[in-house]
């Protein structure tokens, strides 16, 4: 078949590799000048920054893709397990190291929260139980038709803790304010609020703490590079600077796509790695999908966005390791501002990735490359990014939190706002994790990987099932291949 893929993000690249391996003719059209989508790369003045994900988990899903295509992770990438997963800085001066060695982490807990040592172990057992009930049944399952639902265990569904929030469940386990804030932060991995999202998302700590998180030698952009190289080796054709303005449909069947420059490409199948909401609302004409369906798509709540600050600094800070979190004082207030008031927090939690700690060539000698991320509301009328001074505030906050004289050591600076995410990637309201999980049924209302209204239209990416993050986006492409085999 002749297949067109819209978008060369991780989802589009993964789908391209898998479908080309099946022998299909695959063309990828990308709006921007390069591949990778939000997994991007900035190199300037001797500094190198990954501008997307900074942690890689669940490598077995990528390994499934590579094996399907005749290769493997060891042949493509060098995964680096981190001795210290992340260092946490609390506003009272307390520091907490989350080690890959569980015994060392327990030593840390005995130091800062001895009353919760037993609760820590029990919580990880609880998180593991959710993993076993959700991974095969939901994450690795297309959940498209009755065939996919037959294997679901109703009792397992009630056991995934979907009827309370992440925050309430965490509070029921822990007394320590340090561990309460620590475990609530994992919900931000998919752009949701721990005070709104179902406790099912407490599975995330199991994935990072018990299964392990990885860095990719050379930077996480290497994942996108390896998929792009693999796709090329399989004969995939890439057309960059090719923004799609319409998906053509005739009698409820995809016939092709039209680019902004007027170019028409015929297609038997179209796989949209473009944001699902934007695709349904903007790229498909009103006569093909009912106004009711379009309205439903438009009302899907996007994940939060992010404010990114890339700083090349001509010094190193001893307190910074590879991954660092500087917590806000009032976590609940922070998320209320982001998701309810839809404004930037006046006391944000600040994430700092310092890959030069692990990859010395990511910054000049004696220097550091700091990727700084603050959770931000998706775009609305409540916050105006046209006059943006938030980066200066973040720098001042970090100086107060221990990075003394940071502003005096900056030799390179670049900012990426939610408006930039929308402009460059056309993500729904500038979101960076796809669809939010701020509802107990969110996992079941995400757009499926195959359209029910239009024959030959498929969806991949963080805005579709099973969700955002590198492994889940790759899984969406594996789902597409399964569904293509099933229906075409």
C-alpha positions in Angstrom: 0.0 0.0 0.0 0.9 3.6 -0.5 1.0 5.2 3.0 1.5 8.9 3.9 2.5 9.8 7.5 1.9 13.3 8.7 4.7 14.4 11.1 8.2 13.1 11.8 8.0 13.0 15.5 8.7 9.9 17.5 5.3 8.4 16.7 5.6 9.1 12.9 9.2 7.8 12.8 8.2 4.6 14.6 5.2 4.0 12.4 7.3 4.7 9.3 9.9 2.1 10.3 7.2 -0.6 11.1 5.1 0.0 8.0 8.1 0.1 5.7 9.4 -3.1 7.1 6.0 -4.7 6.1 6.8 -3.7 2.5 4.6 -0.7 2.2 5.6 2.5 0.3 5.9 5.1 3.0 6.2 8.9 2.7 6.6 11.1 5.7 5.7 14.8 5.4 7.0 17.1 8.1 6.0 20.7 8.7 9.4 21.6 10.0 12.9 21.4 8.6 14.0 18.4 10.6 12.8 15.2 12.3 12.1 14.4 15.9 9.1 16.6 16.7 9.3 17.9 20.3 12.3 15.6 20.8 14.6 18.2 19.3 18.2 19.4 19.5 19.8 22.8 20.0 23.6 23.2 19.5 25.2 26.6 20.0 28.5 28.0 21.2 29.8 24.6 22.2 26.7 23.7 24.2 24.3 20.9 23.3 20.7 20.6 24.6 18.0 18.0 24.2 14.8 20.1 24.1 12.4 17.3 24.6 12.3 14.3 27.0 15.3 13.9 29.3 14.6 10.4 30.7 14.0 7.1 28.9 11.9 4.4 30.5 10.4 1.0 29.4 13.1 0.3 26.9 11.4 -3.0 26.1 8.8 -1.2 23.9 11.5 0.4 21.8 13.3 -3.0 21.7 10.1 -4.5 20.3 10.1 -2.0 17.4 13.8 -2.6 16.7 13.4 -6.4 16.8 10.5 -6.1 14.4 12.7 -4.1 12.0 15.7 -6.5 12.3 17.9 -4.7 14.7 18.2 -4.1 18.5 18.9 -1.4 21.1 22.5 -2.4 21.6 23.1 -2.0 17.9 21.5 1.4 17.8 21.9 3.1 21.2 24.0 3.0 24.3 21.7 3.2 27.4 23.3 4.6 30.5 21.6 3.7 33.9 22.1 6.5 36.3 23.6 5.8 39.7 21.5 8.7 41.2 18.2 9.0 39.4 17.4 12.5 40.6 18.3 15.0 43.4 15.5 16.8 45.1 15.8 20.2 46.7 13.1 21.3 49.2 12.6 24.9 50.3 13.7 24.3 53.9 17.1 23.2 52.6 16.5 19.5 52.8 18.0 17.4 49.9 16.9 13.9 48.9 18.7 11.6 46.5 16.6 9.0 44.7 19.2 6.3 43.9 18.9 3.4 41.4 20.0 1.2 44.3 16.9 0.8 46.5 18.9 0.2 49.7 20.7 3.5 49.2 17.3 5.3 48.7 16.0 3.7 51.9 19.1 5.1 53.7 18.1 8.5 52.4 14.5 8.0 53.7 15.8 7.0 57.1 17.7 10.3 57.1 14.9 12.6 56.1 11.7 10.7 56.8 12.3 7.7 59.1 8.6 7.5 60.0 7.9 6.5 56.3 10.5 3.9 55.6 7.9 1.0 55.8 5.4 3.1 53.9 7.9 3.6 51.0 8.3 -0.1 50.5 4.5 -0.7 50.7 3.8 2.1 48.3 6.2 0.6 45.7 4.4 -2.8 46.1 1.1 -1.0 45.5 2.5 0.8 42.4 3.8 -2.5 41.1 0.3 -4.1 41.5 -1.2 -1.3 39.3 1.5 -1.9 36.7 0.6 -5.6 36.4 -3.1 -4.8 36.1 -2.6 -2.0 33.5 0.4 -2.9 31.3 -1.0 -5.7 29.2 -4.7 -4.8 29.6 -4.4 -1.1 28.8 -1.0 0.1 27.7 -0.1 -2.7 25.3 -3.7 -3.1 24.1 -5.2 -1.1 21.2 -8.6 -1.1 23.0 -10.2 -0.6 19.6 -13.0 -3.2 19.4 -14.6 -6.0 21.3 -11.7 -8.3 20.5 -9.5 -6.1 22.6 -11.9 -6.0 25.5 -12.4 -9.8 25.9 -9.3 -10.3 27.9 -9.9 -7.5 30.3 -10.6 -8.5 33.9 -13.3 -6.4 35.5 -11.8 -7.0 38.9 -8.5 -5.7 37.6 -10.2 -2.6 36.5 -11.5 -1.9 39.9 -8.0 -2.6 41.3 -6.2 0.1 39.3 -7.3 2.7 41.9 -9.1 5.0 39.4 -11.7 6.4 41.9 -9.4 8.5 44.0 -6.7 11.0 43.1 -2.9 10.6 43.0 -2.6 13.1 45.8 -5.2 11.5 48.2 -3.7 8.0 47.8 -0.1 9.3 48.4 -1.3 11.2 51.5 -2.9 8.0 52.8 0.5 6.2 52.7 2.9 8.9 53.9 3.2 11.3 56.8 6.3 13.1 55.6 5.8 16.2 53.5 9.0 15.4 51.7 7.7 12.0 50.4 4.3 13.3 49.8 5.7 15.9 47.4 8.1 13.5 45.9 5.5 10.9 44.9 3.1 13.5 43.6 5.5 14.9 41.1 5.4 11.8 38.9 2.0 12.8 37.5 3.7 15.6 35.7 5.4 13.0 33.5 2.3 13.1 31.4 1.3 16.7 32.0 -1.4 16.1 34.6 -2.1 17.4 38.1 -1.7 15.0 41.1 -4.7 16.7 42.7 -7.0 15.8 39.7 -5.5 12.8 38.0 -6.6 9.2 39.1 -4.4 7.3 41.4 -3.8 4.9 38.6 -1.0 7.1 37.6 0.8 6.0 40.8 2.1 3.3 38.4 4.7 5.8 37.2 7.0 5.6 40.3 7.2 1.9 39.8 8.4 2.3 36.2 11.1 4.7 37.2 12.1 3.6 40.7 11.7 -0.2 40.3 12.3 -0.8 36.6 14.8 2.0 36.2 15.3 5.1 34.1 18.0 5.6 31.5 20.0 8.3 29.8 21.1 7.7 26.2 24.8 8.3 25.6 25.0 11.4 23.4 21.6 12.6 24.4 18.0 11.5 24.0 17.8 13.0 20.6 19.8 9.9 19.6 16.5 7.9 19.8 15.0 10.1 17.1 18.2 9.9 15.1 18.3 6.1 15.3 14.6 5.9 14.2 15.2 8.3 11.3 18.3 6.4 10.1 16.4 3.1 10.4 13.5 4.5 8.4 15.8 5.7 5.7 17.5 2.3 5.5 14.0 0.7 5.0 13.3 3.1 2.1 11.1 5.6 3.7 10.8 8.9 1.8 10.9 12.1 3.9 9.6 15.5 2.7 10.5 18.3 5.1 9.1 21.8 5.1 5.8 20.2 4.0 2.9 21.4 6.2 -0.3 19.5 5.5 -3.5 21.6 5.2 -6.0 18.9 4.4 -6.6 15.2 4.5 -8.7 14.3 1.5 -11.6 11.9 2.0 -14.1 10.5 -0.5 -17.1 8.5 0.6 -15.6 8.1 4.1 -12.3 6.8 2.7 -9.0 8.5 2.8 -7.7 9.3 -0.7 -4.6 11.5 0.1 -3.3 14.7 1.6 -2.7 18.3 0.4 0.3 20.3 1.5 0.4 24.0 2.1 2.2 24.6 -1.2 -0.7 22.9 -3.0 1.1 19.6 -3.6 -1.3 16.6 -3.6 -0.2 13.1 -2.6 -2.4 10.1 -3.1 -2.6 7.6 -0.3 -4.3 4.3 0.6 -3.7 5.0 4.2 -2.8 8.2 6.2 -1.2 8.0 9.6 -1.4 11.3 11.5 1.4 12.0 14.0 0.0 15.5 14.0 -2.0 16.3 17.2 -5.2 14.3 17.1 -7.4 17.3 18.1 -5.8 19.6 15.5 -6.1 16.8 12.9 -9.8 16.2 13.5 -10.8 19.9 13.9 -8.5 21.5 11.3 -7.4 18.9 8.7 -10.7 17.1 7.9 -13.5 19.0 6.2 -16.8 19.5 8.0 -18.8 17.2 5.6 -16.6 14.2 6.6 -16.9 14.4 10.4 -20.0 15.6 12.1 -20.0 18.9 14.0 -20.7 16.9 17.1 -17.6 14.8 16.7 -15.5 17.8 16.0 -16.8 19.6 19.1 -16.1 16.5 21.2 -12.5 16.5 19.8 -12.1 20.2 20.5 -13.2 19.7 24.1 -10.5 17.1 24.9 -8.4 18.7 27.7 -4.8 18.9 26.6 -1.9 18.3 29.0 -0.1 21.2 30.5 2.5 22.9 28.5 6.0 23.9 29.6 8.3 26.9 29.8 11.8 25.9 28.8 15.0 27.8 29.5 18.2 26.7 27.9 21.3 28.1 29.6 24.9 27.6 28.7 26.9 28.7 31.7 30.6 29.1 32.0 30.9 27.3 35.4 29.7 24.1 37.2 27.7 23.8 40.4 28.7 21.0 42.7 25.1 20.5 44.0 23.8 19.7 40.5 23.8 16.1 39.2 22.2 14.9 35.9 18.6 15.3 37.0 17.5 17.9 39.6 14.2 19.1 41.0 13.7 22.3 43.0 10.3 21.9 44.7 7.8 24.7 45.2 6.7 25.4 48.8 2.9 24.9 48.1 2.5 22.2 45.6 -1.3 22.3 45.6 -1.3 26.0 44.9 1.1 25.6 42.1 -1.2 23.1 40.3 -4.2 25.2 41.0 -2.6 28.1 39.2 -1.6 25.9 36.2 -4.8 24.0 35.7 -7.5 26.1 37.2 -6.4 29.7 36.9 -4.3 28.8 33.8 -1.5 31.2 34.7 2.2 30.7 35.5 3.0 29.7 39.1 4.4 32.5 41.2 6.4 29.7 43.1 7.2 27.0 40.5 8.8 23.7 40.8 11.9 23.9 38.6 13.4 20.9 36.8 17.1 21.2 35.8 18.7 18.6 33.5 22.5 18.9 33.4 23.5 16.4 30.8 27.1 17.7 30.8 27.3 16.0 34.2 27.2 12.6 32.3 28.3 13.7 28.8 31.3 16.1 29.2 31.3 17.1 25.5 27.8 18.7 25.9 29.5 21.9 27.2 32.9 23.5 27.0 35.4 22.5 29.7 34.4 23.9 33.1 30.9 24.8 31.8 27.4 23.4 32.1 24.4 23.0 29.8 21.3 23.5 31.8 17.9 22.5 30.4 15.4 24.1 32.7 11.7 23.2 32.6 8.8 24.7 34.5 5.2 23.4 34.1 3.0 25.9 32.3 -0.7 26.1 31.5 -1.8 25.3 28.0 -2.6 28.3 25.9 -5.7 30.4 26.9 -6.7 34.0 27.3 -5.6 33.8 31.0 -1.9 34.3 30.3 -0.2 36.4 27.7 3.2 35.2 26.4 3.8 38.2 24.2 5.5 40.1 27.0 7.5 37.3 28.6 9.9 37.9 31.5 9.3 34.6 33.2 12.8 33.4 32.4 14.3 36.1 34.5 12.1 35.0 37.4 13.2 31.4 37.1 16.9 32.5 37.1 16.3 34.6 40.2 14.5 31.7 41.9 17.4 29.3 41.2 19.9 31.9 42.5 17.9 32.0 45.8 17.8 28.2 45.8 21.6 27.8 45.7 22.8 28.5 42.2 24.6 31.6 43.3 25.3 34.3 40.7 23.8 32.2 38.0 22.8 35.3 36.0 26.5 36.4 35.8 27.7 33.2 34.2 25.3 32.8 31.3 27.0 32.7 27.9 24.1 31.3 25.9 20.3 31.6 26.6 17.2 30.5 24.7 13.6 30.3 25.8 10.8 28.1 24.5 7.2 29.0 25.5 3.8 27.3 25.1 3.2 29.6 22.2 6.4 28.3 20.6 5.2 24.7 21.1 2.0 25.5 19.3 3.6 27.5 16.5 6.2 24.9 15.8 4.4 21.7 16.4 0.7 22.6 16.2 0.1 20.7 19.4 -3.3 21.3 21.0 -3.2 24.7 22.8 0.6 24.3 23.0 0.5 21.2 25.2 3.7 19.1 25.3 2.4 15.7 26.6 -0.6 15.3 24.4 -3.9 14.7 26.3 -4.2 15.2 30.1 -5.1 12.5 32.5 -7.1 14.7 34.9 -10.1 12.4 34.8 -10.6 8.8 35.9 -11.8 7.9 32.5 -9.2 9.8 30.5 -7.5 6.6 29.4 -10.7 5.5 27.7 -11.6 8.7 25.9 -8.3 9.4 24.1 -8.6 9.1 20.4 -8.0 5.6 19.3 -5.2 4.7 16.9 -7.7 4.1 14.1 -10.5 6.4 13.1 -14.0 4.9 13.4 -15.5 7.4 11.0 -12.9 7.5 8.2 -11.5 4.3 6.6 -7.8 4.4 6.2 -7.1 7.1 8.8 -4.8 6.2 11.8 -3.4 8.2 14.7 -0.1 8.0 16.6 1.5 10.2 19.2 1.0 11.5 22.7 -2.5 12.8 22.0 -3.7 9.3 21.2 -4.0 6.0 23.0 -2.1 5.0 25.1 -0.7 8.4 26.0 2.4 10.7 26.2 6.0 9.9 26.8 8.6 8.1 24.6 7.5 4.5 25.3 3.8 5.1 25.0 4.2 7.1 21.8 6.2 4.2 20.3 3.4 1.8 21.5 0.9 3.9 19.6 2.8 3.0 16.4 2.9 -0.7 17.3 -0.9 -0.4 17.8 -1.3 1.1 14.3 0.6 -1.8 12.8 -1.6 -4.3 14.6 -4.7 -2.5 13.5 -3.6 -2.2 9.9 -3.0 -5.9 9.8 -6.4 -6.5 11.3 -8.5 -4.3 9.1 -6.7 -3.5 5.8 
